[in-house]
Structure formats: C-alpha cells, structure tokens
Amino acid sequence: MTAVAPLTLYTNKGCPFAQRAVIALKETKIPHDEVEIDLQNKPVWYQPNINPASKVPAVVYGAKQEDKTVAPAGAVKLAESLVLVEFFAELAPDSHLLPSDPVLRAKARFFITLVGDKFNPAWQGYATKGAGEEAVIAAINQIVGELDPEGPYVLGKEWSIADTAIAPFVGRLYLIAKNDLGNWKAGEGPKFLEKIENIAKWEKYAQALLARPSFKESFPDDYLVESFKRRYTARK
Ligand SMILES: N[C@@H](CCC(=O)N[C@@H](CS)C(=O)NCC(=O)O)C(=O)O
C-alpha cells in the first residue's frame, strides 16, 4: 500500500453511515485513529472544529494530530460516508475496493444509488413507519438484478464500495426483523425474514455480506438490539 498520511475517523458505533467508513478502513487496512462521538451528548468542539454538518462519520487527514478536538494546520476535514469510502479506496488502490475497470466502477456506483434511493427508504419505511413490505421486496428484486451471476459480491469475487455501502443497512434490517423490533404486528418480523430468505440469490448475497469479517467486527449486535428496542418501542 502507498504511504498514507495521518488519519483520524470520527465515528459512532450505532451509526450505519459511520460503519461504512469503518468497513472501508478495515478492508483497506489504512492505519488510523478512531474517536467515538456520543451523538446524544455531542462534544462542543465537534461541529466548529471537525464537521460543520455535525454528523458522523468525519475525517481529519493529512497532518499529525496531537489534539483530536481540532484539525491541525495542513490537515483537511472530510465528511459523508460515501465520499469517505471512495477516498479510502483511492488511498489504497491495491484493496480493489474501487475496481480499476471503469465499467465496474459505474456498476458499483449505480448499485449505490439503488441503496440510497430504493432499498433504504423502503425498509426503513416498513420497519419504522408502518409502510407495507411490498416496496422492500421490489427493492430487493431490483438489487438482485444487479448482482454478479457468480457472486458472492455485487461485482463478483472482490468486495467493493458497493458491498460496503449496503452491508450496514442489510445488517440492521435482518437484526430488526429477527428480533421482531419493527413498527409492525407482533410476529411479523420473522415472517418477513422468511419471505426474503426465500429469494435465493438475495439470501446468498445477504449471507455473504453478514459473514464478511470487516462487517462482523464493526456490527455490535447486542448494543444495536437495545437501541432499536428503545427507539421502536417508543413509536408503538
Ligand atoms: N449523509 C451522511 C449521513 C450521516 C448521518 O446521518 N449520521 C448521523 C448518525 S447515523 C449523525 O451524525 N447524526 C447526528 C446529528 O444529526 O446531529 C453520510 O452518509 O455520512
């Protein structure tokens, strides 16, 4: 790997967007520091000094940073999970996170638009707002149509930015369904899960995502179950 300048990731273990950045850092093996930001009680320095949008993930890159509450002279501040994932991929081209073939790059980016425009709104509407499951099944079928025929990942054998973008959300959908935590009738979560598990190509892909070490190591199941219980029960 080419030498990389000092890098600090500001993250939160419950945030799916931050998990994208963590997965990409694990896949690329870029040396870095991590700072956990408490989103319920955000440090006063975070917005003015690190990320004007006040969200995680964010990065300070390019100069040695003794004090994590401020970006030193000569460093840049970066944010937005998908921007960071591509940035890490470009810092570490050998990781193949961003394929060298322009067609595969375009496919990966197209897949990522499906995740943001179709898959995420559909399952989040179903799990939190009482919307029907039909939109989730339709989004899953559309995603299946984009998967490499052999797999196991979107583009084939290599894990890419596309898998990185969707994995945190598939993990949360499965966790919420398995533990029946959605804003739905009791028992509906496991039934829904059975339905999507029967879409063979989807299920093979979902299991490959959930088994990837970079995903598993950055997915705190028990912590997430507790936080979803608090969040979703409050809505019921
Ligand atoms: N579009 C952003 C979304 C990031 C985001 O919404 N992060 C949430 C936590 S999951 C956050 O930091 N929220 C804090 C706040 O809005 O105050 C990305 O992809 O990075």
The ligand as an SDF file (V2000), in Angstrom:
LIG
                    3D

 20 19  0  0  0  0  0  0  0  0999 V2000
  -25.2880   11.5090    4.6370 N   0  0  0  0  0  0  0  0  0  0  0  0
  -24.4920   11.2910    5.8110 C   0  0  0  0  0  0  0  0  0  0  0  0
  -25.3920   10.8500    6.9450 C   0  0  0  0  0  0  0  0  0  0  0  0
  -24.6550   10.7320    8.2750 C   0  0  0  0  0  0  0  0  0  0  0  0
  -25.6180   10.7330    9.4490 C   0  0  0  0  0  0  0  0  0  0  0  0
  -26.8280   10.9910    9.2920 O   0  0  0  0  0  0  0  0  0  0  0  0
  -25.0840   10.4720   10.6390 N   0  0  0  0  0  0  0  0  0  0  0  0
  -25.9130   10.5720   11.8280 C   0  0  0  0  0  0  0  0  0  0  0  0
  -25.7460    9.3660   12.7570 C   0  0  0  0  0  0  0  0  0  0  0  0
  -26.2300    7.8460   11.9830 S   0  0  0  0  0  0  0  0  0  0  0  0
  -25.4590   11.7520   12.6610 C   0  0  0  0  0  0  0  0  0  0  0  0
  -24.2920   12.0170   12.7890 O   0  0  0  0  0  0  0  0  0  0  0  0
  -26.4000   12.4420   13.2590 N   0  0  0  0  0  0  0  0  0  0  0  0
  -26.0900   13.4840   14.1900 C   0  0  0  0  0  0  0  0  0  0  0  0
  -26.9370   14.6540   14.0360 C   0  0  0  0  0  0  0  0  0  0  0  0
  -27.6440   14.7300   13.0370 O   0  0  0  0  0  0  0  0  0  0  0  0
  -26.9030   15.5020   14.9020 O   0  0  0  0  0  0  0  0  0  0  0  0
  -23.4090   10.2490    5.4960 C   0  0  0  0  0  0  0  0  0  0  0  0
  -23.6230    9.4370    4.5800 O   0  0  0  0  0  0  0  0  0  0  0  0
  -22.3560   10.2760    6.1220 O   0  0  0  0  0  0  0  0  0  0  0  0
  1  2  1  0
  2  3  1  0
  2 18  1  0
  3  4  1  0
  4  5  1  0
  5  6  2  0
  5  7  1  0
  7  8  1  0
  8  9  1  0
  8 11  1  0
  9 10  1  0
 11 12  2  0
 11 13  1  0
 13 14  1  0
 14 15  1  0
 15 16  2  0
 15 17  1  0
 18 19  2  0
 18 20  1  0
M  END
$$$$
